[in-house]
Amino acid sequence: MAKVTAPLFSLNATGKMGTLVYEKNGNINYVKSNIVSKKPPSISQLARRAKYGEGIEAWRGMSTEDKEIWNTYAKGKEASGFNYFMQFILTSLSVGTYGANVYNNCSY
């Protein structure tokens, strides 16, 4: 993996272009080849992706006040309110306790 100093004649580049993927880790830009799996995703991968999608939709449908509760909880910690919410949702989904307004029942 090569480090790049001015990717695509700019200061930063992220995303895929052709067969290359431009990423940034901290202050370091780098480029790698896009590796596409030849195997189809497993049933558990598809289930996890569906659960993740449900969590994203729940966050998007959440009121600003509820999002602020999660963000306040995350203040001073290493993750964002969104990250803590997704952790809670994915844990809840994996044990089958997810409901229509599960984020309102959070014990954080």
C-alpha positions as semicolon CSV with decimal commas, in nm:
position;residue;x (nm);y (nm);z (nm)
1;M;0,000;0,000;0,000
2;A;0,152;0,330;-0,108
3;K;0,118;0,656;0,084
4;V;0,018;0,951;-0,132
5;T;0,087;1,318;-0,071
6;A;-0,147;1,491;-0,316
7;P;-0,393;1,230;-0,443
8;L;-0,562;1,320;-0,770
9;F;-0,394;1,663;-0,763
10;S;-0,578;1,761;-0,444
11;L;-0,514;1,766;-0,070
12;N;-0,749;1,478;0,007
13;A;-0,925;1,205;-0,184
14;T;-1,154;0,932;-0,055
15;G;-1,364;0,677;-0,237
16;K;-1,328;0,448;-0,532
17;M;-1,212;0,543;-0,879
18;G;-1,174;0,264;-1,129
19;T;-0,985;-0,017;-0,960
20;L;-0,829;0,207;-0,693
21;V;-0,963;0,300;-0,351
22;Y;-0,846;0,625;-0,192
23;E;-0,864;0,635;0,188
24;K;-0,743;0,841;0,480
25;N;-0,638;0,716;0,823
26;G;-0,580;1,006;1,055
27;N;-0,355;1,244;0,860
28;I;-0,223;0,980;0,621
29;N;-0,371;0,942;0,274
30;Y;-0,324;0,610;0,099
31;V;-0,436;0,422;-0,208
32;K;-0,507;0,052;-0,245
33;S;-0,657;-0,176;-0,506
34;N;-1,023;-0,252;-0,483
35;I;-1,060;-0,617;-0,385
36;V;-1,394;-0,769;-0,473
37;S;-1,489;-1,097;-0,307
38;K;-1,566;-1,376;-0,548
39;K;-1,788;-1,552;-0,295
40;P;-2,145;-1,435;-0,234
41;P;-2,215;-1,304;0,117
42;S;-2,316;-1,564;0,374
43;I;-2,662;-1,576;0,531
44;S;-2,523;-1,432;0,856
45;Q;-2,354;-1,146;0,665
46;L;-2,678;-1,063;0,489
47;A;-2,865;-1,073;0,821
48;R;-2,609;-0,845;0,987
49;R;-2,627;-0,599;0,697
50;A;-3,006;-0,594;0,722
51;K;-2,983;-0,526;1,098
52;Y;-2,735;-0,247;1,034
53;G;-2,973;-0,097;0,778
54;E;-3,257;-0,108;1,033
55;G;-3,036;0,077;1,281
56;I;-2,951;0,345;1,023
57;E;-3,320;0,393;0,943
58;A;-3,403;0,417;1,314
59;W;-3,134;0,687;1,360
60;R;-3,259;0,882;1,058
61;G;-3,617;0,866;1,186
62;M;-3,519;0,976;1,536
63;S;-3,609;1,322;1,659
64;T;-3,336;1,583;1,708
65;E;-3,401;1,574;2,083
66;D;-3,347;1,197;2,099
67;K;-3,027;1,224;1,893
68;E;-2,905;1,491;2,132
69;I;-2,953;1,250;2,425
70;W;-2,723;0,998;2,254
71;N;-2,471;1,272;2,165
72;T;-2,472;1,399;2,524
73;Y;-2,408;1,046;2,650
74;A;-2,111;1,020;2,410
75;K;-1,952;1,354;2,505
76;G;-1,599;1,302;2,631
77;K;-1,594;0,941;2,516
78;E;-1,416;0,788;2,219
79;A;-1,726;0,724;2,007
80;S;-2,012;0,941;1,884
81;G;-2,376;0,926;1,989
82;F;-2,450;0,755;1,659
83;N;-2,187;0,488;1,733
84;Y;-2,332;0,417;2,078
85;F;-2,683;0,407;1,934
86;M;-2,578;0,159;1,666
87;Q;-2,400;-0,056;1,925
88;F;-2,717;-0,060;2,133
89;I;-2,939;-0,135;1,832
90;L;-2,719;-0,410;1,694
91;T;-2,692;-0,573;2,036
92;S;-3,068;-0,546;2,081
93;L;-3,132;-0,686;1,736
94;S;-2,897;-0,977;1,790
95;V;-3,083;-1,086;2,103
96;G;-3,425;-1,016;1,951
97;T;-3,537;-0,730;2,176
98;Y;-3,574;-0,468;1,903
99;G;-3,905;-0,287;1,901
100;A;-4,053;0,008;1,713
101;N;-3,905;0,265;1,952
102;V;-3,625;0,068;2,112
103;Y;-3,401;0,374;2,148
104;N;-3,655;0,526;2,391
105;N;-3,606;0,226;2,621
106;C;-3,231;0,271;2,649
107;S;-3,081;0,250;2,997
108;Y;-2,781;0,473;2,915
